[in-house]
Amino acid sequence: MPLPRPPQWLKLQVGHAPPHLPEDEVKQRLCDKVDTYLHERIELADQAILGYAVQRIAPGDVLLVYSRSLVIEKILLAAHRQGVEYRVIVADAGPRFEGRDMVKRLLAAGVTCDYANLHAVSYVMAEVGKVLLGCSSMLLNGTLVGRAGTALIAMLAHERGVPVLVRTHICTYVCACGMCMCMYVHVHVACACMSCRTSRRMAPVLVCTRGCGVGGAAV
């Protein structure tokens, strides 16, 4: 996969730094730009995701999550703080079993949780109302890149007609030219049930960051 977008951005800022300025001033300017980047691309995006995602959790919902996702954990804790009563089933798999840490944190906050291994998801999916997943990146054709086992859970949810919601604050798109990456911060919602398949939220058209003229839209 191409070089991630944040390192590319940082290299561009270093290359555009005025050569006549003292080294300390250049470093301070870079630190200020990095702080602004983190605030706009991560902190504000997290706030937007929390505000939108909490509205999707209704009282009495049974939610299935996979392994540990920081964004998903924030969403669940925010909904609990707002007084929404729900139950979470944390599916997990080796070798790291990161879902155990998520169960401990949710239980400590007072959230009702169950724990299941990945091979048992087909048995618990019958009682699940929504599936919440995180992802590390997203391709221009809508393909999500996540932990091993994410596709299995999505296919099981599709088989049962259970909606699948994917939350991520920075979606990195691999451009169709294969040489660069396009990025757009948004909340992507993908539903696995057949009735909602045609009403997915569309992402804006993305254009290659290197000016190759190639663009596309994620669905």
C-alpha positions, -999 to 999 in steps of 0.1 A, spaced: 0 0 0 12 36 -6 28 57 21 2 69 46 -11 104 41 1 120 74 38 113 67 33 127 32 17 158 46 45 163 71 72 159 44 54 185 23 54 209 52 91 204 59 99 209 22 79 242 21 96 256 52 114 289 44 152 282 43 161 317 57 143 312 90 162 301 121 159 264 129 140 270 162 114 291 145 109 264 117 105 237 144 79 258 162 59 265 130 59 227 122 47 219 158 19 244 154 9 229 121 9 194 135 -13 205 164 -37 221 140 -37 190 118 -45 167 148 -72 190 160 -90 193 126 -85 157 113 -89 137 146 -104 156 175 -131 174 155 -138 143 135 -142 123 168 -167 148 181 -187 146 148 -187 108 149 -198 107 185 -227 131 180 -239 111 149 -233 76 161 -249 79 196 -282 88 178 -280 53 161 -281 35 195 -316 30 208 -326 18 242 -327 -20 244 -303 -25 215 -280 -55 214 -248 -44 197 -220 -66 184 -185 -52 182 -153 -69 171 -120 -68 190 -111 -33 203 -116 -1 184 -109 32 202 -136 50 181 -163 23 189 -153 23 226 -158 61 227 -192 58 211 -204 31 235 -192 51 266 -208 83 253 -241 66 248 -239 51 283 -232 85 298 -263 98 281 -284 72 299 -291 49 269 -295 13 281 -281 -13 258 -261 -46 258 -228 -52 240 -215 -85 227 -177 -82 222 -164 -108 196 -127 -115 198 -100 -136 182 -63 -143 186 -35 -139 188 -38 -106 208 -74 -109 221 -77 -72 224 -115 -75 230 -108 -85 266 -94 -51 274 -125 -35 258 -148 -57 279 -130 -47 311 -133 -10 303 -170 -13 294 -178 -33 325 -159 -8 347 -181 20 332 -213 0 340 -221 -12 305 -237 -47 302 -213 -69 282 -210 -104 269 -178 -120 255 -177 -144 225 -149 -159 204 -150 -153 167 -161 -189 159 -192 -184 180 -205 -153 163 -228 -173 141 -246 -184 172 -250 -150 189 -259 -131 157 -295 -142 161 -299 -118 190 -279 -89 176 -297 -58 164 -267 -38 151 -230 -44 144 -205 -16 150 -171 -20 134 -140 1 131 -115 1 102 -80 12 95 -85 24 59 -108 25 30 -102 21 -7 -119 42 -34 -141 13 -44 -156 12 -9 -135 -18 3 -127 -15 40 -94 -26 55 -97 -39 91 -86 -67 114 -86 -102 103 -121 -116 109 -140 -83 101 -152 -97 68 -165 -128 84 -186 -108 109 -199 -85 81 -209 -116 60 -227 -132 89 -246 -100 96 -255 -97 59 -268 -133 60 -290 -124 90 -301 -90 76 -284 -72 105 -272 -36 98 -235 -30 99 -222 4 108 -186 13 102 -171 43 121 -138 59 113 -125 95 115 -98 94 89 -105 73 58 -75 69 36 -84 62 0 -60 46 -24 -62 65 -57 -70 47 -89 -36 57 -103 -20 35 -77 7 61 -70 -9 83 -43 -36 85 -17 -67 107 -13 -81 115 21 -114 128 33 -126 130 69 -162 119 73 -185 94 89 -190 64 67 -221 43 73 -224 10 54 -255 -12 59 -255 -49 52 -292 -55 51 -308 -58 16 -334 -31 23 -308 -5 30 -283 -15 4 -294 12 -21 -295 40 5 -259 40 16 -244 74 24 -222 85 -5 -188 101 0 -179 132 -20 -160 127 -53 -123 124 -45 -95 136 -68 -59 124 -69 -37 145 -46 -9 145 -71 -30 160 -99 -32 129 -120 -69 137 -128 -81 103 -115 -109 104 -90 -138 85 -77 -165 81 -50 -167 56 -22 -200 39 -15 
